[in-house]
Amino acid sequence: MRPRLSLHDPVTKAWLSGCASTLAVVGICVLAFVVVSLVGLKPGGKQVLVPEVVGEPEAEAMRKLAQAGLNGYVSAHHYHSEIPPGHVISSTPSALARVRAGRWVALVISSGKRQIGVPNLVGLGLTEAERIIADTALTVGQVTRRHSDKPAGQVIEQRPAAGRKLTRGEKVDLVVSGGLHFGQLLGPDGEVLLLRRLRVVVPVGPIVQRVRITLTGRQQVETIYDRIHRPGDEILVDLTAAPGDYVDVYIEDQRVERIRL
């Protein structure tokens, strides 16, 4: 017959005690494994938060990541209408994500606003020029007409010039030919008079410069404009004159341009 086990037997008590201790140790290990699995860390790993770096310059973003115990790298460059060039658009993982120390964080860096080359519009009809500007994601600005020997309705000048870089939605101003007889009228004695708009851009030079414009006709010289300007100023002068009259532009008493009407 097999001997019967007795709970009061010293050997049985020792065996049961050993089993209970073993089960307790196993339970603790299982619990620790479950906790580690839930937080996504390996035993001994350190958990850190990803700092907010969106909008920061690239160098500052890298510094903040390193200070938090993370490694940053540039994964891509994208155009952005609001974030300046060289600043962070996004990070992966994003800010406040809880990750293991030493993890790599991908940064997308702004290239600034998308640059659009201004198309060449001179020589085109106004309708065609406006269509091309819209197709290029730019905007038609001020359209003015001017006397010209070019066909009426043809673009004869544009600002900015072709090839300049603009951002989406910026304006392109157009000057359109009004034809040979644009801006003409009859004077009180039946003579033909010309209505003209003169545009002068003050050149690079001293901080302030005197700009004087004269009109010469019928053996008379008349000063029609005389003011102080800074380099880069744009001057627009409307004048009435007879065909064959001269307009002279002076900068600091030196004639820089003569126009025959």
C-alpha positions as CSV (number, residue, x, y, z in Angstrom):
1,M,0.0,0.0,0.0
2,R,1.1,3.6,-0.8
3,P,1.7,5.7,2.2
4,R,-1.0,8.4,2.8
5,L,0.1,12.0,2.7
6,S,-0.6,14.0,5.8
7,L,-0.7,17.8,5.9
8,H,0.8,17.5,9.4
9,D,3.8,15.6,8.1
10,P,7.0,17.7,8.2
11,V,8.1,16.6,4.8
12,T,4.8,17.4,3.2
13,K,4.7,20.8,4.8
14,A,8.2,21.6,3.4
15,W,7.2,20.4,-0.1
16,L,4.0,22.5,-0.1
17,S,5.9,25.6,1.2
18,G,8.4,25.2,-1.7
19,C,5.6,25.0,-4.2
20,A,4.0,28.1,-2.9
21,S,7.3,30.1,-3.1
22,T,7.9,28.9,-6.6
23,L,4.4,30.0,-7.7
24,A,4.8,33.4,-6.1
25,V,8.1,34.0,-7.9
26,V,6.5,32.9,-11.2
27,G,3.5,35.2,-10.7
28,I,5.8,38.2,-10.0
29,C,7.7,37.5,-13.2
30,V,4.5,37.2,-15.3
31,L,3.2,40.4,-13.8
32,A,6.5,42.2,-14.6
33,F,6.4,40.9,-18.2
34,V,2.8,42.1,-18.7
35,V,3.7,45.6,-17.4
36,V,6.7,45.9,-19.6
37,S,4.7,44.8,-22.6
38,L,2.0,47.3,-21.9
39,V,4.3,50.3,-21.7
40,G,6.3,49.1,-24.7
41,L,9.7,49.1,-23.0
42,K,12.4,46.5,-22.7
43,P,13.5,45.7,-19.2
44,G,15.9,48.5,-18.2
45,G,14.7,50.9,-20.9
46,K,14.1,54.6,-20.1
47,Q,10.9,56.4,-21.2
48,V,11.0,60.0,-22.4
49,L,8.6,62.5,-24.0
50,V,9.1,63.9,-27.5
51,P,9.5,67.8,-27.1
52,E,7.5,70.2,-29.2
53,V,9.7,71.3,-32.1
54,V,7.3,72.4,-34.9
55,G,8.1,76.0,-36.0
56,E,11.6,75.8,-34.5
57,P,14.7,76.3,-36.6
58,E,16.3,73.0,-37.6
59,A,19.4,73.5,-35.3
60,E,17.2,74.4,-32.3
61,A,14.9,71.4,-32.9
62,M,17.9,69.1,-33.0
63,R,19.2,70.6,-29.7
64,K,15.9,70.1,-28.0
65,L,15.7,66.5,-29.1
66,A,19.2,65.7,-27.9
67,Q,18.4,67.4,-24.6
68,A,15.5,65.0,-24.2
69,G,17.6,62.0,-24.9
70,L,16.5,61.5,-28.5
71,N,18.1,61.6,-32.0
72,G,16.7,63.8,-34.7
73,Y,17.2,63.6,-38.5
74,V,15.7,65.4,-41.5
75,S,13.5,63.1,-43.5
76,A,12.2,65.6,-46.1
77,H,11.9,69.2,-47.3
78,H,8.4,70.5,-48.3
79,Y,7.1,73.9,-49.4
80,H,5.0,75.7,-46.8
81,S,3.0,79.0,-47.1
82,E,3.4,80.0,-43.4
83,I,6.5,78.3,-41.9
84,P,9.8,80.0,-42.9
85,P,12.5,78.2,-44.7
86,G,14.7,76.0,-42.5
87,H,12.1,75.6,-39.8
88,V,10.3,72.4,-38.7
89,I,6.9,71.6,-40.3
90,S,6.3,68.3,-38.4
91,S,8.0,65.5,-36.4
92,T,7.4,61.8,-36.2
93,P,6.7,60.7,-33.5
94,S,4.8,64.0,-32.7
95,A,5.2,66.1,-29.6
96,L,4.4,64.6,-26.2
97,A,4.6,61.0,-27.5
98,R,6.1,58.7,-24.9
99,V,9.0,56.8,-26.5
100,R,12.2,54.9,-25.5
101,A,15.3,57.1,-24.9
102,G,17.6,57.1,-27.9
103,R,14.9,56.7,-30.5
104,W,15.2,58.5,-33.8
105,V,12.7,61.3,-34.5
106,A,12.0,62.3,-38.2
107,L,11.7,66.0,-39.0
108,V,10.2,67.6,-42.1
109,I,11.8,71.0,-42.8
110,S,10.1,73.9,-44.6
111,S,11.5,75.1,-48.0
112,G,9.4,78.3,-47.6
113,K,6.7,79.4,-50.1
114,R,6.7,77.8,-53.5
115,Q,8.5,80.1,-56.0
116,I,6.8,80.7,-59.4
117,G,8.7,82.1,-62.4
118,V,6.9,85.1,-64.0
119,P,6.0,84.2,-67.6
120,N,6.9,86.4,-70.6
121,L,3.7,88.3,-71.5
122,V,5.0,91.1,-73.7
123,G,3.6,90.8,-77.2
124,L,0.5,88.9,-76.2
125,G,-3.1,90.1,-76.2
126,L,-4.5,91.2,-72.9
127,T,-7.0,88.3,-72.7
128,E,-4.3,85.7,-73.4
129,A,-1.9,87.3,-70.9
130,E,-4.6,87.3,-68.2
131,R,-5.3,83.6,-68.8
132,I,-1.6,82.7,-68.6
133,I,-1.2,84.6,-65.3
134,A,-4.2,82.8,-63.8
135,D,-2.9,79.4,-65.0
136,T,0.4,80.1,-63.3
137,A,-1.3,80.7,-60.0
138,L,-0.4,84.4,-60.0
139,T,-2.9,87.3,-60.0
140,V,-3.4,90.1,-62.6
141,G,-2.5,93.4,-60.9
142,Q,-3.0,96.9,-62.3
143,V,-3.7,97.2,-66.1
144,T,-2.9,100.5,-67.7
145,R,-3.1,101.7,-71.3
146,R,-0.5,103.8,-73.0
147,H,0.1,105.4,-76.4
148,S,2.1,103.0,-78.6
149,D,2.8,102.1,-82.2
150,K,2.0,98.5,-81.2
151,P,-1.5,97.1,-82.0
152,A,-4.2,98.2,-79.5
153,G,-4.7,95.6,-76.8
154,Q,-1.2,94.2,-77.0
155,V,0.9,93.9,-73.8
156,I,3.9,96.2,-74.2
157,E,5.3,96.1,-70.6
158,Q,5.0,94.0,-67.5
159,R,6.1,94.4,-63.9
160,P,7.8,92.3,-62.6
161,A,9.8,91.3,-65.6
162,A,9.7,87.8,-67.1
163,G,11.8,85.3,-65.1
164,R,11.4,87.0,-61.7
165,K,10.3,84.7,-58.9
166,L,7.0,85.3,-57.0
167,T,4.9,83.4,-54.6
168,R,1.5,82.0,-55.2
169,G,-1.2,84.8,-55.6
170,E,1.3,87.7,-56.1
171,K,0.4,90.4,-58.6
172,V,1.7,91.0,-62.1
173,D,1.0,94.5,-63.5
174,L,0.5,95.0,-67.2
175,V,0.9,98.0,-69.6
176,V,-1.3,97.6,-72.7
177,S,-1.0,99.5,-76.0
178,G,-3.8,101.9,-76.7
179,G,-2.7,102.4,-80.3
180,L,-1.3,105.3,-82.2
181,H,-4.2,107.7,-81.4
182,F,-4.6,106.8,-77.7
183,G,-4.4,109.9,-75.5
184,Q,-5.0,112.5,-78.2
185,L,-7.3,115.4,-78.1
186,L,-7.9,118.7,-79.9
187,G,-6.9,122.0,-78.3
188,P,-8.9,125.2,-78.3
189,D,-7.3,126.3,-81.6
190,G,-7.8,122.9,-83.2
191,E,-4.3,121.7,-82.6
192,V,-3.6,118.0,-81.6
193,L,-2.5,117.6,-78.0
194,L,-1.2,114.4,-76.4
195,L,-2.1,113.1,-73.0
196,R,0.8,111.1,-71.6
197,R,1.8,109.5,-68.3
198,L,5.5,109.7,-67.6
199,R,7.1,107.1,-65.3
200,V,10.5,107.7,-63.7
201,V,12.3,105.4,-61.2
202,V,14.9,107.2,-59.1
203,P,18.3,105.5,-59.6
204,V,20.7,104.3,-57.0
205,G,22.7,107.2,-55.6
206,P,22.7,109.5,-52.6
207,I,20.2,109.1,-49.8
208,V,18.1,112.0,-51.2
209,Q,18.2,113.3,-54.8
210,R,16.5,116.2,-56.5
211,V,14.3,115.1,-59.5
212,R,13.3,117.8,-62.0
213,I,11.2,117.2,-65.1
214,T,10.8,119.9,-67.8
215,L,8.7,120.2,-70.9
216,T,10.1,122.0,-74.0
217,G,7.7,123.2,-76.7
218,R,7.2,126.3,-78.9
219,Q,10.6,127.5,-77.8
220,Q,9.6,127.6,-74.1
221,V,10.9,125.4,-71.2
222,E,8.4,124.7,-68.4
223,T,9.3,122.8,-65.2
224,I,6.4,120.4,-64.6
225,Y,7.9,118.5,-61.6
226,D,10.6,119.4,-59.0
227,R,10.9,117.3,-55.8
228,I,13.3,115.5,-53.5
229,H,13.2,111.7,-53.6
230,R,15.0,108.6,-52.3
231,P,16.6,105.9,-54.6
232,G,14.0,103.5,-55.8
233,D,11.1,105.9,-55.6
234,E,8.6,105.6,-58.5
235,I,7.4,108.9,-60.0
236,L,4.2,109.2,-62.2
237,V,3.6,112.5,-64.0
238,D,0.5,113.1,-66.2
239,L,1.2,115.8,-68.9
240,T,-0.4,117.4,-71.9
241,A,1.9,118.4,-74.8
242,A,2.0,118.8,-78.5
243,P,3.5,116.3,-80.9
244,G,7.2,117.0,-81.2
245,D,7.6,118.5,-77.7
246,Y,10.5,117.2,-75.5
247,V,10.4,116.0,-72.0
248,D,13.7,116.1,-70.1
249,V,14.4,114.3,-66.8
250,Y,17.1,115.7,-64.5
251,I,18.7,114.0,-61.4
252,E,20.6,116.5,-59.4
253,D,20.7,118.9,-62.4
254,Q,22.2,116.3,-64.7
255,R,19.9,115.3,-67.6
256,V,19.4,111.5,-67.6
257,E,16.7,111.1,-70.2
258,R,15.1,113.0,-73.1
259,I,11.8,111.9,-74.6
260,R,10.3,113.2,-77.8
261,L,6.5,113.2,-77.9
